[in-house]
């Protein structure tokens, strides 16, 4: 059996014996008929960043063929703020490669993500997933390479505190049970996400943990493997949906909010990226970071101020982006450095055979570790529109190949020190800062919008809508206005608790 299919947790992949990328309409119909599936769900991301669902009962074989072939109409004006009620009809068409069994449905149900189409049967220019698809296509056309991504999905689980085996405040990183209370919940989430097609790297408890008013707040993270950027966004959307649904069954509350109280770890949505050509990771050259990687980083350095418009979309986002909280505030990059905006993680570039050193009876390994090297954007958080965010990153990385002085930009913005330490104040003063509010992010996007609109990636209507929404918060001085006011901070947290 193909090693990519062997042990695959997606039940449809296992049953059909083929990759999800090869699923056809006939495959979906066959699986439904032979496995007693009685319902079909169409799911699609809307303007609020959440998945919406349309349920179908399978009345008969002819009806099943009709919905899979023709899709269905939906009211676009109720899904996106930029669509007028007078011309609001859209089509949603399922993408067979995204098919999975709904793990929460009592009636056997097959779910699929959908794409939007306009009245003329063309992909909707301003839909989130089509914007990302266009961004990836433009990246390929400019560079001849594929843009891949993966997310680190951080979230807090909230439940009554039993008082047993209390965790150490803000020391929850990779904690084991019983000090970490929700490891079993996280692993069950991971199993369901994998069954739905998510390619997971690992999961663990994170730094944040504290107790307020008899409730324990425990931070967790599920990190994915790098895949085609469109697939990466789909997987993150489904993962958030699964985590929330399973939490509801357990009676837990979940938040992906960037900040939920002062002085405690906020939750980010770090995105790792790599660039691939003919199956080869192009991020390294002879064991060091390649010019390809540095060009992509330069593009992110140039467009970093406006990327917050996609990745940090409500006022609480900017209470996370403050010094000394392992969240970036300045536009710079570095190796293995968590004070920077773009980090180059440890990448297995050493020549040592660590497996044999740890296990002396093993034969020498010839594993190609160069595939593991990525670069990580650390500013985004759980308020992000995932498709817009990854599309914005694809645009930024592409832009690095269009800049004549990209390598000079990369050199100028590189740091190899903790920029928030007192002795590095001179270096810090030379670096540009990230926006400190939604309004400031909107201003940056307005100034740099032409780059995002090039190659017909982001539609002007989408950019206009993002800017309008960000400015509507009126938060230009909010961070300073409520500094130290815990009551006002908690009101904000409550308002944006279920963002994204």
Residue, then its C-alpha position, 0 to 999 in steps of 0.5 A: x500500500x502507498x505509505x501516504x495512505x497506510x494508517x490514514x485516519x480519514x475513514x473515507x480515504x481508508x475505505x476508498x483506498x485513494x488519496x482525498x485529492x483523488x476523490x470524485x463524485x462517483x467515489x462520494x456517492x459510492x461511499x454514501x451508498x455502501x456505508x449507510x450515510x443518510x445526510x450531507x452537510x455543505x460547510x463554508x466560511x463566511x465574513x465572520x471567519x466561522x464555518x456555516x452549515x447547510x444540511x441535506x437529507x438524502x431523499x434518493x440517488x437522483x437528489x444526491x447526484x443533483x446536490x453534488x453536481x449543482x450545489x445550492x443557492x445561499x443568501x450572500x448578503x447574510x454571509x458577507x457584509x460587502x454583498x447587497x441584499x438586492x443581488x445576494x444570491x450565490x452558489x455553494x459547490x462542494x469540494x469532494x477532496x474535503x469530505x469527512x464523516x461528521x463525528x458529532x452527528x447522531x445520524x450518519x452524515x458526510x460533510x464537505x467544504x464548499x466554494x462560492x460562485x456568483x450568478x454567472x457561475x464564476x468563482x466569487x472574487x471576494x470569497x475568502x477561499x478563492x482569495x487564497x487560491x488566487x494568492x497561491x496561483x500568483x505566487x506560483x506564476x511569479x516564482x515557479x514554486x509552491x507556497x505551503x503553510x501550517x498553523x499553530x492553533x492556540x486556545x484556552x479551555x475553561x472549566x470548573x476547578x477541582x483544586x486537585x494537582x494545581x498547575x504552576x501559574x504561567x508554567x504550563x508548557x508541555x505539562x503532563x497530567x494531572x497538572x495539565x487537566x485537558x490533555x485527554x480532551x485535546x487528544x480526542x480533538x486531534x483524533x477527530x481533526x485527523x479523521x476529518x483530513x487534518x495533517x497534525x504535527x503534534x499537540x501539547x499544553x501551553x504556557x498559560x494557566x490560571x484560576x479565576x472565580x473557581x474556573x481554571x483556564x488552561x492553554x493548549x496548542x495543536x500544531x499542523x504539518x506544512x501542506x499546500x496553503x489552501x489545504x492548510x486554511x481548510x484544516x484550521x477552519x475544520x479544527x476550530x469547528x471540531x474543538x468547539x463542538x467537542x468542548x460543547x459536548x463536555x460542558x467546557x468553554x473554549x476561546x481562541x481570543x488573543x488576550x483574556x486577561x492582563x499579565x497572562x499568556x495570550x493566544x496566537x495563531x503562528x503560521x509557519x511557511x515553506x517554499x517547495x519546488x518539484x517536491x524539494x524544500x527551498x528554504x535551505x541552501x547547503x545547510x543555511x537559510x537560502x536566498x529564496x527564504x530570505x526574499x520571502x522574509x523581506x516581503x513579510x518585513x515590508x508588508x508586516x504593518x498591513x498583515x495585522x489587518x488580516x491577522x489581528x482583527x479586533x481591539x483585544x489583538x493589540x493587548x497581546x502585541x506588547x513587549x515581554x509577552x512572547x508576542x512581537x511588537x517590532x518588524x524584524x526577524x531572527x534565528x530561534x528568537x521569540x522576540x522577533x516578528x518572523x522566526x527561523x526555528x531550529x531546523x535539523x540543519x546539524x550533521x549529527x545523526x541524533x537518532x543513532x546517538x539516542x539509540x546506539x543499536x540503530x543503523x545510521x539514518x539517511x533521513x532528509x531533514x531539510x524538508x523540516x525547515x520553515x519560517x514562522x510569522x508570530x503576529x497573527x492570533x485567533x481573531x484572524x480570517x484564516x483564508x485572508x491571513x494566509x493569502x496575505x502571507x502568500x502575497x508578502x512572500x511573493x512580493x519579496x521576489x518582486x523587490x530588487x533590494x529584497x536581500x538588503x531588506x532582509x539583512x537590515x531587519x535581521x536581529x540575533x539578540x532579544x530586542x526587549x532587553x535593556x542592553x539592546x535598546x539601540x537596536x530596538x530604536x532602529x526597528x519599525x513597530x507593528x500597528x497598535x490598534x485596529x485603526x492603525x492596521x487599517x491605515x497601513x492596509x490602505x497605504x499598502x493595498x495596491x500590493x495585495x490587489x496586484x495579480x487580482x488577488x485581493x478584490x478592492x471590495x474585500x480590502x474596502x470591507x476590511x478597512x471599514x470594519x477595522x476603523x469601526x472599532x474606533x480603538x486608536x488610543x484604546x490601549x493607552x486609555x484603559x491601561x491598568x483598568x482591569x474592569x474595562x479590559x474584562x469587558x473587552x475580553x467578554x465582547x470578543x471572547x468567541x472571535x474567529 
